[in-house]
Amino acid sequence: MTDIDSGIPSVPGEASLISYRDDFMRLSATRTDSQEIIVSRGVLSPHNRVLSDLLEGRRSLFVVTPSVDRFYGDALRQCIDSGLFNRDSKVVSLNSTEASKDLDAVGDLCNQFKHFGLGRNAPVVAMGGGVCLDISGLSAALYRRGVPNIKVPTTLIGLVDAGIGTKNAVNHRGHKSMLGTFSTPLASVLDSTFLATLPARHLRNGYAEMLKMAVIADHALFKILREHGRELIQGKFQGSHGLTDEVVMRSVGSMLQELSLNLYERSDYRRKVDFGHTFSPYIEAASMHSILHGEAVAIDIALSTQLAWNLGLLNIADRDAILESLKAVSLPCLWEGIDVGGMYSSLRSIRQHRDGSLHLVVPDGIGSCVFIEDEDFDPRLLAACVDQLSKSDRR
């Protein structure tokens, strides 16, 4: 089949139209996305212009959680009232929990956009934890086919994970993060001073995601977390700014480096950053979300580490170092409610999400990992790992 002139002029732009004969056309499009990731302290201070510069005077809608509103709502509204942010901007509160992270929450928030009269170029600024960022990001991606979205994570898990990626997703009928989009935010603003008001449990929740990146990709980060993890959590990441900046930026940098290799997951479904995210969806759902995401990731890390040791992929010193790093900051290595058969059955959904293959990420050293598939893995091996971790917990 040869090209012919369609008679339609080709105009440089976001796409080009190519015609083949009289019965076939192809529209070829390229889309270049760019996301700014800015580290700044005190972004709600009247002297900090990071958010103001990003908003460029546009009327904006700020989506906050009730806890963010309680701690920082007055400062945010003062930024609006003073004219630092557009005075016609508005703050709305979003009750966001893992159990309510679904399409109903997205629909409710889109209704808030409509009542506000959100324009196509008006930014949605999400200030909260991972669930708030997910719901707001997906709503912004869907509303009028997309409006600008700025993420300001206020939790550690948001700072190093949910607040920096291009994915937005919600749960659907018991399946974690089944519905979502790839939609690049205009910017992510990382302000570690928000962590000062977080309970220790939520700091540990985010710490698990930092440890995940350290185990699979950054030996130096693992060493820092081993030496200073308890100190960082006890000081709410406010003690040494240099230390906080280093662990946050190493975690974020490692994550972005891995994501950049296959940002839209089109070429390969084997992703190192899925470490800790194979068994954890089952654990979260089976616990009725009484176990936080990061806690479930920690249990997944422990199971995957024990599995790697049983398969001869990981030496005992590295296995013990990983498990001790979890225990040192009071992260769980096991949940007593695990039903091995149910957890193994839950992997059907994981395989569907990974195009039919397991692609289970396990460490083969500190700062390194490999993938194992179904032929190397069965329920008996999983049961042995659970039993071994259970006995270890009792010692």
Secondary structure as GFF3:
##gff-version 3
##sequence-region A 1 395
A	DSSP	beta_strand	15	20	.	.	.	ID=ss1
A	DSSP	beta_strand	24	29	.	.	.	ID=ss2
A	DSSP	beta_strand	36	39	.	.	.	ID=ss3
A	DSSP	alpha_helix	50	55	.	.	.	ID=ss4
A	DSSP	beta_strand	61	64	.	.	.	ID=ss5
A	DSSP	alpha_helix	66	81	.	.	.	ID=ss6
A	DSSP	beta_strand	90	93	.	.	.	ID=ss7
A	DSSP	three_ten_helix	98	100	.	.	.	ID=ss8
A	DSSP	alpha_helix	103	116	.	.	.	ID=ss9
A	DSSP	beta_strand	124	128	.	.	.	ID=ss10
A	DSSP	alpha_helix	130	142	.	.	.	ID=ss11
A	DSSP	three_ten_helix	143	145	.	.	.	ID=ss12
A	DSSP	beta_strand	149	153	.	.	.	ID=ss13
A	DSSP	alpha_helix	156	157	.	.	.	ID=ss14
A	DSSP	pi_helix	158	162	.	.	.	ID=ss15
A	DSSP	beta_strand	167	172	.	.	.	ID=ss16
A	DSSP	beta_strand	175	182	.	.	.	ID=ss17
A	DSSP	beta_strand	187	190	.	.	.	ID=ss18
A	DSSP	three_ten_helix	192	197	.	.	.	ID=ss19
A	DSSP	alpha_helix	200	217	.	.	.	ID=ss20
A	DSSP	alpha_helix	219	234	.	.	.	ID=ss21
A	DSSP	alpha_helix	241	260	.	.	.	ID=ss22
A	DSSP	three_ten_helix	272	274	.	.	.	ID=ss23
A	DSSP	alpha_helix	280	286	.	.	.	ID=ss24
A	DSSP	alpha_helix	293	310	.	.	.	ID=ss25
A	DSSP	alpha_helix	316	328	.	.	.	ID=ss26
A	DSSP	alpha_helix	340	345	.	.	.	ID=ss27
A	DSSP	alpha_helix	347	353	.	.	.	ID=ss28
A	DSSP	beta_strand	360	365	.	.	.	ID=ss29
A	DSSP	beta_strand	368	372	.	.	.	ID=ss30
A	DSSP	three_ten_helix	374	376	.	.	.	ID=ss31
A	DSSP	alpha_helix	379	394	.	.	.	ID=ss32
###
